[in-house]
Amino acid sequence: MLVEQIAVNNSLRNYMYLLACPETREAVAIDPLDHAVLLQRANELGWSIRGVINSHEHHDHIGGNGPVISATGATLYAHHQAVDKIPNVDVALRAGDAIQVGTSVELIALDTPGHTFCHSCFYFLGNDQQAPALFSGDTLFNAGVGNCHNGGNPQTLYQTFVQQIFVLPDETMVYPGHDYIENNLEFTLDREPNNAAAQSLLAAIKQWPGDKHFISNIGMERLVNTFFRLQSEELIARLRSQFPNLPNDDPEAVFVGLRELRNKW
């Protein structure tokens, strides 16, 4: 699978993606927003866009659908519960549905509610030459997770992580819908100041070349993402200072408490 991660020049720091089959150069676009930039990049790469995939219904993930589809005739894929929220969906996705890209790439739709109740992530199983990959929309960010302000629920998001994200192999590459890594690492360190892995990664990110994308994996997220570190004694002790009635041995309560704090941080 060929992956092109494209940063959108906006205040929300969106990412959009082109994924292509190396044999046929057929491609899909995930969460197009800046259609002009996306179409230009596909043309430069010599990739033919056959599909547009939306992770969820928010405008910053569907805003470029129309122009991209008009220019390419692409098929539009989205969560089956989003068909009344996203115009002109061609294929309504349910958990386990496969999206074929060319002859050699297959993406599996995961039904991942929490940020909204119409959210899908997309999983590439990997092969002998390439690690698995998760295109996580606004469910999982580098060192963070999505908010639940606009049609979501933090308890549901926690269940999505327990059932579908925490269980992924460590080598799974993470391709999120936004670049919030620096702020997210700072939040991790606010919650767990002695997290050496987060300290080291934040120092590296502050020196990271502006034209290079940082790609994490699930193994790294287990070390630096506070929402993965629900058993950390330091984290729980500090969280109890804000939530004195936090129950013992309740990772869901820790997750939800962290999400509440992150909303205001």
N, C-alpha and C positions, 0 to 999 in steps of 0.2 A: 504494500500500500504506500502510495506517495501522499504526503501530508504537507499542505501549505497553510501555515497559521498567519492570519492577516490581522494586524492591529488596526482598529478604527480610531481615527483622530477625533475623539469626542470626550466629553467630561466623564462619561461612564466607563471609559477604557474597555470598550467591547472588543472581543475577538470574534472573527468569523473564519471559516475554514473551507478550503478546497481539498477534497480527497479524491485520488485518482488511482485507477488500475494501471500498473506499469506496462502491461501488455497492450491494452487498447487505447490508453490515454483518455478513456471516458471518466467523467468526474461527477461528484455531487458537491453542492455548496451547503454548508451547515450555517444556519442563522445569518443569512446575508443582511447587511444593513446598508453599507456604502456600496451600492450596486455598481457604480462606475469603476471604483477601485477593484472590486472583485472580478468584474468582467474583463478589465484590462489585464489583470494578473493571469487569469485563465488563458487569455489570448497569447500573452508572452510565453507561457509554459507550453502552449500547444495542446491544452486539455479541452475536451468538449463536455460542457455541463449538461448532463442528462437528468439530474434530479436536484431538487431543493428540499432540504430537511430542516424543519423547525423543532427546536427543543421544547419550546413552550410559546405561549400566546402573547407575551409582552412585546410592545412595539419595537423595542431596540433589538429584537431577535427576528422580527418578520418584516421590518420596514423596507427591505430591498426585494421582497418576493416578486412583486409585480414586474418591475423592470427586468429582473433576471429571467423570469419565465417568458416575458415577451420577447426577449432577445434570443432565447435558446430553445423555447418549447419544452422546457424541463417539466417533469412530473413533480408535484408538490406532496410531500409526506409530512404528517403531523399526528400528534396524539389523538386517539379516537374521540376523546371528550372535548377537543378543541375545534371540532369542525364547525361549530356555531360561533367561534371566536376568531378564527383565522379564515379569511376569504379563500374560496376556490381550492380547498384541499382535495386532492385526487385520491390519496391513499391514507386511510385512517389506521393508525398503528396501534396494536395491542402488544402486551408483553410477549416477547419471544419472536415477534415477526422479524423477518430478515429483509434487508435491503441489499440487492445485488448491485455492485459497481463494476462494470466491465465483466471480465471473465475470472478475475482472481481475488476480488475483494468482496467480503460480505460483512455487513454491520447488523448486529442484533439489537433490536429496540428493547430497552428496559423501561418499565413503567415506574417512574420515580417521583411520586407526589411529595409535597412538602413546601417547596418554594411556591408552586401553584399545584392544583390538583390535576392539571393537564400537562405535566412535565414528563418528558422522555430523555433518557441518556442513551448513548449509542456505543456499543461495545464491539471492538475488533478482537477476535480471539487470538490473533498472533499465529506465528508459524515458526519453522526452524530458523528462519533468517530474521524475524522481526518480533519484538515483544508485543504482547497485547496492549490495547489502548482503549481508554475511555474518553469519549467526547461528552463532557458532563454538564454543559449548559450552565444553569444557575443553581445546580444542586451542590456540586463540589467545586471549590476554588483552590488554587494553590494556597495552602496554609489556612483555609477558611471554608465556610459553607454559606449557602445562600440565605438571604433573609426571608421572612414569611409575611411581609407587610401587605402584599397586594394579591390576595387570593390563596394564601398558604396557611400552614399550621406547623408549629415547631415539634409537637409530639409526633405528627405524621412524618415529618422530615427525619426525626430520630429513627423511627421504624424503617424508613427507607435505607438509612445508613446501616443499621443492624443487619437487615435482611439482604442488602444488595451491594453495599459499598465496602464495609469493613471486611467482607469475605473475599474480596478480589485478591488475586496474587500480588505480591509485593512488586513484581516487575512491571505491572500495568502502568503504562504511561498515562499522564493526566493532561487533558486538553480542555481547559475551562472556558466559560463564556465571557469572562472579564479578567483583567490583570489587576488584582488587588493584593499582590503578594507582599509588598512592603508593609502596608497597613496591617495586613493579617498577621505577619510575623511580629510586628510590634504589639499587637493584641495578645498573641501567644506569650510574649515575654512579660507583658503586664500581668498575666495570669500565672506564669511559671517562670520567674526571673532567672532561675538557675538552669534553664533548658539550654545546654551547651550547643546542641545541634541547631536550634533556632537562632542563637547568638551568632554562630558561624555563618549560617545561611544569610541572615540579614546583612552581615558585614559584606558578604560576597555580592548580594543583590545591589547594595549601595554603590558598588564599583562595576556593576554589570554594563557591558556596552549597550548603548541605546538602540542599536540596530539588530540586537540578538534577543531571541525569545528564550526565556528560561522554561525548561520542561522538567516537571517533577514526575515522581511515580508514587504508587501507593505506599511502598516501603518508606520513602522519605516523608510522606504525609503522616505516617504513624509516629515519626520522631518530632515533627515541627508543627503539626496542625493541632491546636488545642482541643478541637472537637473530636479528635481521635484519642485523646489522652485522658479519658474519663476516669481512669483509676489512679492518676497521679496524686500522691498524698499532698504535695505542695499545692497543686491546683485546687484540690478539694478544700484544704485548710483556708486558702485565700478566698475561695468562693463562699465559704461559710460565714466570713465576715460581712458579706452582703446579704446572705440568705441564712440567718441563724437557725432556721427550722429545716435546713436541708437534711433529708433523711440519710441514714447510713446505707452504704452499698446500694445506691440507686443511680446507675449511670444515666438513665433517662432524665432524672431531675438535674443532674450535673449538666447534661447537654442543653436542656431547656434554659437553665440558669445562665449558662454561657451565652446562649443566643440572645437572651434578654439584655445582658450586659453589652454585648456587641452592638445591639441596636442603638445604644446611647453613647457608644465609645467613639 
